[in-house]
Amino acid sequence: MGQTHERVDIGAIIRGARATARITQMRLGATCGYSASAISRIEANKLRPEPSALLRMCEVLGIPPERMGGSAVPDEASVATVTVVGPSDEEDAVRRRKLLTGAIATTATAIVGTGTASAATPPGDPAAGLEDALFRLPDAEPAGLPMLTARTAAARKAFRAAHYTDLGRALPSLLATAAATRDVATGQARQQASAVLARAYVLTAELASKQHSDAAWVAADRALSAARDSGSPIPVGEASRVLAITMRRSGRCSAAVHFLTREAAELDAAEQRTAAVRTTLLLTAAYSAATGGDRSTALALLDEAEEDVERLPDVAGLFTVEATRAQVDVYRIGALNVLGTPDEGLKVAAGLNIGYMVSPERRARAWTDVARMHHALGDGAKTFAALRHVEQEAPQEVRRPALRALTSDLLYAPSRVQGLREFAVRTGALAA
């Protein structure tokens, strides 16, 4: 039996803290993968936030997590105080059980940092085992650099194909083997092994960020440490980018922009590959500035990145993102969304040929930003069409927490969209 707690008005607590902090609903939503309208529904107690998102809101707004239920570890009495408007009591009960399971796991992780909390993560979470692996790497023997490089390339391929379950299974062993190889190597071999290890941690941070897992912080920090040991500017740039993403997601947008622009300034703009990495840092900095509400900085950084890609020949082989005009356009649409001016992205989206983008993961990201744009403009049919494109490109991408939140928000909008309910069930946004 759980403890009995006084019922709390979660929506009112969030609304009051947000108003005190002078943070808009759009800015708050951007930190945890929700739209502004979803935050509005949460504040009205009409939408239940996922436990990881709820804890992130607490962090951003400075709310002690125990205020959300009278205890540091929510029980059924406390987490069920927010009512979701749903099709049936049975579905609501299923959602409540899922929320309870996830809330206990997430809160336990936040308290102890390590341990077995991830064992309670809902089935199907590709990042479920990452946190335990990061703090207790499996036993592994060193490997030859060619074999280690090939395994890292295979993991990168899984990421770019958006095969996140396969990636999540491969990463613990890859991290352990790369660390063991680095630890026994010396001289140039150690630097090369450090570069491979850095990229394995970059992939870990990317996957954890997509799943809103706090493991992203640890992975990104270790990625940058290993990258600096490699002595190569390209892994340093790649690791800096994922660390800045974790900073932005925790609400430290200005710090992320400062960090990224400083790192970008240290990269050689005359050398093709370092210049391409520099461009990806500028794009991430632009989105971070937009998330922080700094429109002028965001647009200036986007314009600078656009100038860079016009000077660059086509650059293949960047690790998780690309430095192309299409990427600039996708980031511009995303930045305009979080700045609250999605209508300005319509013209950009009209000229964007997503089919030419290099990987399913990048194409799914582009369709995601297009979906958010149409959702902010109140066009449910076009939002759903874009979400269907995400599913077609990368079925596991559409099951990410942020996409499920968008689907749920669309599901409870006043207008009905044919096929949306089935899509919500299929993608995990609605209990079957």
N, C-alpha and C positions, 0 to 999 in steps of 0.2 A: 504493500500500500504506500502511495506517495504521501508526502506531507500535505496538509491542508493549508492553502495560502489564500490570502485576501485577493479577490479578483482585481486585476489591474487593467486600466485602459491603455493598452500598448499604443494605439494610434495617437491618443492625446499626449503621451509621453514623448513620442517621436516628433509630433507636430510642435510641441512647446520647445523642445531642445533645438529643433531646426530653426525655429523663428528666433530664438535667443542667439544662435550662432550666425544668423543672417545668411543661411544657405538655402538656395532655391531647391524646389523639389527635383528639378532636372539635375542639378549638381549632385544632390544626395543620391539620386538614382544611378548616376553614372559611376559612382564609387562601388556599387554592389550589383550592377547588371540589371537594373530596373529602369523603366521609362518614368517620366514625370507623372503620367496618369496612374501608373501602378503605385507610386509613392502616395498619390492622393487617395487611392483606394485603401492603402494600408493605414493611412492616418484616419480614414473614416471607418476602420475596422471591417472593411468589406473584402479585403484580400489578406491572406496570411503569408507573411514573408518566410522564405526558407530560413532555417536556423543559422546557416553560415552567413546569409545576407543580414539577418537580424543582429548578429554579433558584430558584423562590420559596421552597421549603422550605429550601434552603441559606441564602437571605437571612434568613428568619425565625429559623432555628436557629443562624446564625453559622457555617455550614460553608463552608469554601473550596470553590468548585465543582470545582476540580481534584481534590479528594479522591474525587469520584464516578467517576473513571476514570483518574487519573494524569496528566491533561492538561487545560488550560483549554478546549480544543476536543475533545469526545469523538470517538473513532473507533469503528469497528464492534467492535473488541476490547474496548473499555471499556464501551460502552453495552449490550452484549449479556450482561453478567454477571448481570442480574436475569432470572430465568426466569418467564415467564407460563404459567400452566396453561391450555392451550388445546385445542381439539378436534383439531388436527393440526399436524405439523411445518411443513407448507406455510404455514398461516395464521400460525404463529409467525414464520416467515421474512419474510412480508410485513410483519408488525408491526415486526420489527426494522429493516427497510429504512425504514419510515415514521419510526420513532423516530430513526434515524440522521440522516435528512434534516432533521427538525425540530430535533434537538439542535444540529446544526452551525449552523443559522440563528439559533436562539435565543441560543446562546452567543456567536456573533460579534456579535450586536446588543448583548448585555450588555457586551462588551469595548469596542467602539468607539462605541456610542451611535448612530451614523449609518452610512451606507454602503449597500451593496446586499444586506445580509443578508436583508431581507424578500423578495427575489427567490426565495429557497429555501424560503419558507413553503409548506406543503402546499397544493395546489390547493383552491379552495373556501373559503378563509379570507377572510371579507369585510373583515377589517382588514389584509390583507396589504400594501396599499400605503400605509397611513397613516403609518408611521414615516418613510419617505422623503419623503412629502409635507410632513410637519411640519417637517423640517429643510431641505427644498428645495422651497418652494411653487412650483407651475407659474407660468409667466408669465401674467398676466391684466390686463385693462383694467378700470378702475373702471366701475361700473354705477350706474344710478339707484337710489335707495333703494326705490321701489316694486318694481322688478324684483328687487332683492337680497332684499327681504323675502319676495317670492313664492317665490323659489328656496329660501330657508330653510324656509318653510312646507311646501314639497314634500318637503324632506329630513326634516323632522319627521314628516310623514305616512308616509314610508317606514319610519322608526323605529317609530312606533306600530303600523304594520301588520306589523312584524317582517320587512320586506323588506331584510335586512341586506346582501345582495349589491348591490342597487340603491343603498343608502345609501353603502356603501363606494366605489362608483364615482363617486358624485356629490360626496363630501366634498372631495377635493383641489381641484377646480375652484372649489367654493363658498368654501372657505377662502381661496384665492388672490384671488378676486374681492372678497370681503368685506374682506380686508386692504388690497387696492389702493384700494378705495373709502374706507375709513377714513383711509388715509394722505394722500389729497388733499383730504379734507373739513376744514372748520373750523367752530368754534362748535357750534350745536345739531345741525347735520348730522353733525359728527364724533361727537358723543355717540350719535346714533341709529345711525350705522354701527358704532360700538363695541359697542352692544347686540346688533346683528345678528351681528357677528363673535363675540361671546361665546357666543351660542347655537349658532353653527356649531361652535365648539370644544366646547361641552357635548355635542352629538351625537357628535362625534369621540371624546370621552372615554367616553361611554356605550358606543359600539360597541367601542372598544378594551378596555374593562373586561370586556365580555361574552366577548371572545375571549382574555382573559388576556394582553393585549399590554401591554408596558411603555410603549407610546405613550400610554397613558391618563394617565401622570404629566405628560408634556409638554402634552398637550391640556388637561388640567384646570387646570394652572398658567396657561396662556395664556388660558383661559376667564375665570378670576378676574381677571387683569390687565385684559383688555378690558372685563369687566363693571364693574370699579371706574372705568375711564375713562368709562363711559357715564353715571355719576352716578345710575343707577336702582337701587333696592334689590332689585327682583325678579330681574334678571339676576345680581346679586351673590349672592343666595340660591341660585339655580339652579347657579351655578358653584361655590359653596362646597360644595354637596352632592356634586358629582362629584369634587371634590378630596378630600373626606373619605373617599369610597369608595376612592380609590387609597391613601390613608393606611391605612385598615383592611386592605386586601388585602396591604399590605406588613408587617402585624403591629403597626402603631402605633394600636391601638384606643383607648387612653386619650387620645392626642393628638387623634384624630378626634372623640371625644365632646366634649372641651374646646372644640375649634374650632367644632363645630356648635352647641353650646349658647350659645357667645358670639355667634355670628352670628345665631342665632334671637332672642336677647335684644335685638338691635338693630333688629329688624323690628317694625313697628307692628301690634300685635295687634288694633287697632280697625278697621283698614282691610281690606276683604274679601280682596283679592288678596295683599297682603303677609302677612296672617294665614294664608292658605292655604299660601304658601311656607314660612312659619315651621313649620307643622305637618309638612311634608315633611322639614324639617331635624330636627325632633324624632324622627320615625320612623327616619331614617337613623342618628341618634345612638343610639337605642334598640338597633338591630341591632348597631351598632358596640360598644356596651357589652356586649351579650350575647356577641358574638364574643370579647371580652376576658375573659369569665367573670364580669362584674359584674352579677349578677342583680338586685339591688335597684335599681340605677340604670336598668337596661334596663326593668324593669316600671314604675318611676315615670315614665319618659319616655313609655312607651306609654300610661299612664293620662292623662298631661297632653295628649298628642295626641288621645286619645279625647274628652276634655272639650272640646278646641278644635273638633273636627269637629261635636260636638253643638250648638255655638253658631253654627257657620257655616252659611249657606245653601249650596245646591249651587253649587260653584265649577267652572266649565268653563274650559278654555283654558290650564291650567298646561302647562308645556312638555313634560316627559317623564313626570311622575308626577301623581297626583291626591290631593287632600286629602279623602278620604271615609272613612266608617266601614268600608267593605270593605277599603280600603287599610290601615287600622289593624289589622284582623283578620288580613290577610295578613302584615303585619310581626310581629304577635304570634306567629303560628304559626312564622315563621322564627326569631324570637328564642328561642322555647321549644325549637326543634330544636337550635340551637347551644348552648343552656344544658344540654342533656342531659336535658330533661324533655318529650319529644315527646308523651307521653300527655296532658299538660295542654292540648295543642292540639286534641285530638279534639273537644271540645265547641265550640271556636271554629270549627273546620272544618265541623262539622255545621250551623252557622247561617250559613255563608258562601255567598252565591249568586254564584258566579263569572261566570255568564252575563250578569249585569247590569253587569259592569265595562266600562270605556269603550273599551278597545282590545285587539287581539289580543296585543300585547306584555305588557300588564298581566295579561290572563287567563292567558297562558302562565306568567308569573312566579308567579301564585297557584297554578296546578296544580303547578309545580315544588316549591314549599314543601310542598304537600300530599303529593307523591311522597316528598320527603325525610322527612316525618313518618312515613309508613307504612313506609318502608324502615328507619328507626331502630327502629320497633316490630316489625320482622321479618315484615311482611306483604307478601310478594313479589307476590301477585296484585293487591292494591290499589295497590302502588307502580307496577306496570306499567300498570294502568288509568289512573292519574294521568299517567304519561308519554305514554300514547296521547292523552290530552286535550291535553297540551302540543303534540304533533305535529299534532293536528287544528286547534288554534288558530293555530299558527305553526310550520310545518315547518322553517324555518331556526333557530328557537330550540332545537329538540331536538338540533341538531348542535353546539351550543356545547360547549367542553371540559368544563365542569362536568356537563352532562347526559350526555355520552358516558361520563364517568367513573362516574356513577351507574348508567348502563345496563350498563357493563362489570362493575361490582361486583355488580349484580343477576344478571347472566348466570352468574357463577361461584359464586353462592350454592348451598348444598346442595339446596334445593328447585328443581324445574323449573317454569317458567311457560310455558304454551302460547303460541306466537307471538313469544316474546321474542327468540329467535335471529334470526328474520327482521327484526324491528324493529332489532336491533343492527346487522345488515348494512346495512339501509336508511339508518340514521342515522349510519353511520361509526364506531360503537363497536367493530365487529368487521369484519375484512377479509372481502371476499366470496370 
